[in-house]
Structures are given as C-alpha cells and as structure tokens.
Amino acid sequence: MATEKRADVTWRGDLPSGRGTIERVGSGVIEAIGVSWAARTGDSDELTSPEELIAAAHASCFSMALSKVLADGGFTVDRLLVSAAVSFVPGTGITKSALDVTGVVPGIDEAEFRKAAEQAKENCPVSQALKGNVELTVASRLT
C-alpha cells in the first residue's frame, strides 16, 4: 500500500535575505523549523536547510535498510550509528550524499558488514530517489 507524507512551508522575502518556516509535517513530530538560503550555503548555522533534512532522511532510511539486510543474513543488530553528509553547490545543486556507519553486530566480520552496507546504500528508498543525480558513498566499520 502506498503512503503519502506531507510538509507545509511558508517563505517570506527574496532568496538571499528571505527565510522560510517548515510549519508542520503530517505526523506532527516536527514543529516549526526555520530554513534559509544562508543555511544552505554555509553562511548561517541558525536555521536548517533542505540538505540537512535530506541528510537526516538518508541516514535514517539507510539504518533501517541495513538492519533489514543484516537480519535477512541471520545477524542481530545491537547498534548502528549512522551519519550522512549531503553536499550542496550553489548553481549546481545537491552533488553527494556520503553515508558513514559504525556497527555493533555480533558474529559478523568486516567484509560481510561492508557488503551489507553497500547493499543497503544501493537499495534504501532515499538512495533510490537520489541515485543517478547524486554521488552516493558509504564508509563502514565495526566496533
């Protein structure tokens, strides 16, 4: 069954000096969050950016996909620490999403964990949405 998620945003002003507010998301778990061009270009840490939100979406989607790949391989995940760094180039757009995962997964070796991470990177729905437009990478290690 298909699902649809929504978010509502208000923008005021021009691009360089304006700012927006993510007013709400359908689930209600995110309250008003400010967004701006300055946050996109690294000139402000006060607000968020679409790239930061994509990074959060990619890291969470990848962690779910990796936990499934590992479970399908007979492994039980103790913990996955995942980060995503999304690169934005003004005039070009989003160019890269670099995933980084550290896992605590009893009984798996580094090679098998790396293979599972690559599979999750290729197949998580956010990766699928970005694929072909954005460089996708994953670094993985066990602790």
Legacy VTK file of the C-alpha trace (Angstrom):
# vtk DataFile Version 3.0
C-alpha trace
ASCII
DATASET POLYDATA
POINTS 143 float
0.000 0.000 0.000
1.385 3.399 -0.972
1.684 6.106 1.644
1.953 9.837 1.230
3.816 12.137 3.623
3.473 15.896 3.631
5.106 19.026 4.906
3.933 22.631 4.729
6.342 25.548 4.310
5.901 29.326 4.292
8.571 31.508 2.596
8.934 35.267 3.004
11.263 37.534 1.041
13.760 37.046 -1.732
16.228 34.161 -1.926
19.370 35.712 -0.398
17.767 37.522 2.530
14.444 35.731 2.901
13.626 32.892 5.196
11.113 30.156 5.409
9.463 28.077 8.056
8.602 24.434 7.860
5.268 24.955 9.550
4.355 21.349 10.088
4.753 17.810 8.897
1.865 15.406 8.615
2.840 13.343 11.657
3.197 16.425 13.831
6.558 15.285 15.231
8.402 18.287 13.797
7.342 21.705 14.968
8.149 24.957 13.172
11.723 24.958 11.862
13.354 27.891 10.088
15.086 27.444 6.712
17.158 29.893 4.688
19.476 30.280 1.725
22.255 31.267 4.145
21.864 27.905 5.897
22.161 26.148 2.517
25.369 27.942 1.594
27.057 27.624 4.973
26.747 31.301 5.888
24.454 30.619 8.860
24.123 27.914 11.470
20.954 29.398 12.949
18.491 27.652 10.636
18.274 24.362 8.782
18.408 23.630 5.068
16.817 21.143 2.690
20.181 19.370 2.521
20.291 18.890 6.284
16.808 17.402 6.153
17.792 15.133 3.260
20.830 14.020 5.297
18.537 13.108 8.199
16.202 11.249 5.853
19.061 9.390 4.167
20.751 8.377 7.444
17.505 7.090 8.946
16.406 5.278 5.770
19.833 3.669 5.362
19.877 2.495 9.006
16.512 0.776 8.503
17.629 -0.819 5.243
20.907 -2.027 6.769
19.143 -3.547 9.765
16.926 -5.495 7.342
19.845 -6.667 5.195
21.664 -7.840 8.321
18.572 -9.592 9.743
17.993 -11.306 6.389
21.592 -12.563 6.670
20.909 -14.020 10.118
22.541 -11.247 12.161
21.055 -9.330 15.075
21.954 -5.668 15.238
22.967 -4.352 18.617
23.574 -0.794 17.368
24.141 1.135 14.145
25.485 4.689 14.363
24.798 6.334 11.018
25.572 9.781 9.700
25.003 11.295 6.280
26.759 14.350 4.861
24.908 15.945 1.940
26.912 18.319 -0.276
25.308 21.336 -1.940
26.950 23.500 -4.605
25.143 26.784 -5.394
24.243 26.866 -9.075
24.669 23.105 -9.377
22.588 21.629 -6.598
22.991 18.596 -4.385
26.041 16.680 -5.554
26.759 13.987 -2.957
25.409 12.068 -0.009
28.155 10.353 1.985
26.933 7.782 4.488
29.087 6.645 7.401
28.114 3.738 9.626
29.671 2.160 12.692
28.043 -1.082 13.716
27.902 -3.377 16.680
26.717 -6.634 15.149
27.773 -9.838 16.921
29.125 -12.612 14.707
29.739 -10.609 11.516
33.134 -9.830 10.012
34.230 -6.548 8.402
33.924 -7.828 4.813
30.380 -9.099 5.330
29.386 -5.900 7.126
30.835 -3.779 4.302
28.914 -5.845 1.730
25.669 -5.408 3.706
26.273 -1.642 3.963
26.798 -1.373 0.198
23.606 -3.334 -0.432
21.637 -1.091 1.942
23.109 2.047 0.321
22.023 0.866 -3.124
18.530 -0.189 -2.112
17.168 2.112 0.587
14.306 4.236 -0.797
16.101 7.560 -0.225
19.167 6.248 -2.083
16.842 5.134 -4.868
15.397 8.654 -5.076
18.874 10.221 -5.223
20.529 7.637 -7.480
21.552 8.898 -10.901
21.564 12.512 -9.739
23.777 12.453 -6.658
27.017 10.621 -5.885
26.333 8.062 -3.133
29.066 6.647 -0.917
29.202 4.597 2.273
32.035 4.029 4.726
31.509 1.210 7.218
33.264 -0.263 10.224
32.546 -2.487 13.191
33.379 -1.764 16.811
LINES 1 144
143 0 1 2 3 4 5 6 7 8 9 10 11 12 13 14 15 16 17 18 19 20 21 22 23 24 25 26 27 28 29 30 31 32 33 34 35 36 37 38 39 40 41 42 43 44 45 46 47 48 49 50 51 52 53 54 55 56 57 58 59 60 61 62 63 64 65 66 67 68 69 70 71 72 73 74 75 76 77 78 79 80 81 82 83 84 85 86 87 88 89 90 91 92 93 94 95 96 97 98 99 100 101 102 103 104 105 106 107 108 109 110 111 112 113 114 115 116 117 118 119 120 121 122 123 124 125 126 127 128 129 130 131 132 133 134 135 136 137 138 139 140 141 142
